[in-house]
Amino acid sequence: MKKSRAPSTSKESEKKDQDVSPQKKSLVISNDQREQLLQRCQAAHTQLTDIKIRLERKRKIADEVETLHKRHLQMLHDYNDAKDAGQMLLGRLAVMEGLTTKDMYQQYGLELED
């Protein structure tokens, strides 16, 4: 069986108000304050969403740059391998013909810095 409470008197209401700590009172906000807070939260959420989108774009760009960098390094490695093989062949050819490698470069119209 439930006991029913008697309605609060104004003195009891005043006592309850006095019993509420200042911290709890500060949590009570007006509708205007609530609306301002909501707008600030929505603006912050929008900013966060924009930041996430920009970050994702930058991550994609960084991934593309990394892929291009790896490809460039592989191409440079392949070029150096081919150049080394060409220089080795020119050197052997020079020995077979009794010439210097420098003479071979001139004979085939190659730059020494190639």
C-alpha positions in Angstrom: 0.0 0.0 0.0 1.4 3.4 -1.1 1.3 6.4 1.2 0.2 9.4 -0.6 2.0 12.6 -0.1 0.3 15.8 0.9 0.8 18.7 -1.4 3.8 20.9 -0.6 3.2 24.1 1.2 5.0 27.2 0.1 7.2 27.0 3.2 8.2 23.5 2.2 9.0 24.7 -1.3 11.1 27.5 0.0 12.9 25.0 2.3 13.6 22.7 -0.7 14.9 25.7 -2.7 17.3 26.5 0.2 18.4 22.8 0.3 19.4 22.8 -3.3 23.2 23.4 -3.6 24.5 26.4 -5.6 26.0 23.9 -8.0 22.7 22.3 -8.8 21.1 25.8 -9.2 23.7 26.7 -11.8 22.6 23.7 -13.8 19.2 25.2 -14.3 19.2 27.2 -17.6 16.7 29.2 -19.4 15.2 28.2 -22.7 17.3 31.0 -24.4 20.5 29.6 -22.8 19.5 26.1 -23.8 18.9 27.3 -27.4 22.2 29.1 -27.5 24.0 26.0 -26.2 22.3 23.8 -28.8 23.3 26.2 -31.6 26.9 26.2 -30.3 26.9 22.4 -30.2 25.5 22.2 -33.7 28.1 24.6 -35.0 30.9 22.6 -33.3 29.5 19.4 -34.8 29.4 21.0 -38.3 33.0 22.2 -37.8 34.1 18.7 -36.6 32.4 17.1 -39.7 34.2 19.6 -42.0 37.5 18.8 -40.3 37.0 15.1 -40.7 36.2 15.5 -44.4 39.3 17.6 -45.0 41.4 15.1 -43.0 40.1 12.2 -45.1 41.0 14.2 -48.3 44.5 14.8 -47.0 44.9 11.1 -46.1 43.9 10.2 -49.7 46.3 12.7 -51.1 49.1 11.4 -48.8 48.3 7.8 -49.9 48.6 8.9 -53.6 51.8 10.7 -52.9 53.3 7.6 -51.2 52.2 5.4 -54.1 53.8 7.8 -56.6 57.0 8.0 -54.5 57.3 4.2 -54.5 56.7 4.1 -58.2 59.3 6.8 -58.8 61.9 5.0 -56.7 61.2 1.7 -58.6 61.6 3.5 -61.9 64.8 5.1 -60.7 66.1 1.7 -59.6 65.2 0.2 -63.0 66.9 3.1 -64.8 70.1 2.7 -62.8 70.1 -1.1 -63.5 69.7 -0.4 -67.2 72.4 2.3 -67.2 74.8 0.0 -65.3 74.2 -2.8 -67.8 74.8 -0.4 -70.7 78.1 0.9 -69.1 79.2 -2.7 -68.5 78.5 -3.6 -72.2 80.3 -0.5 -73.4 83.3 -1.3 -71.2 83.5 -4.9 -72.6 83.1 -3.7 -76.1 85.9 -1.1 -75.5 88.2 -3.9 -74.3 87.3 -6.1 -77.3 88.1 -3.2 -79.7 91.2 -2.0 -77.8 89.6 1.4 -77.0 88.9 3.3 -73.9 85.4 3.6 -72.5 85.6 7.4 -73.3 86.4 6.5 -76.9 83.3 4.3 -77.0 81.1 7.1 -75.7 82.4 9.4 -78.4 81.9 6.7 -81.1 78.3 6.2 -80.2 77.5 9.9 -79.6 76.9 9.5 -75.8 77.6 12.2 -73.2 80.0 11.2 -70.4 77.4 12.4 -67.9 74.7 10.1 -69.2 
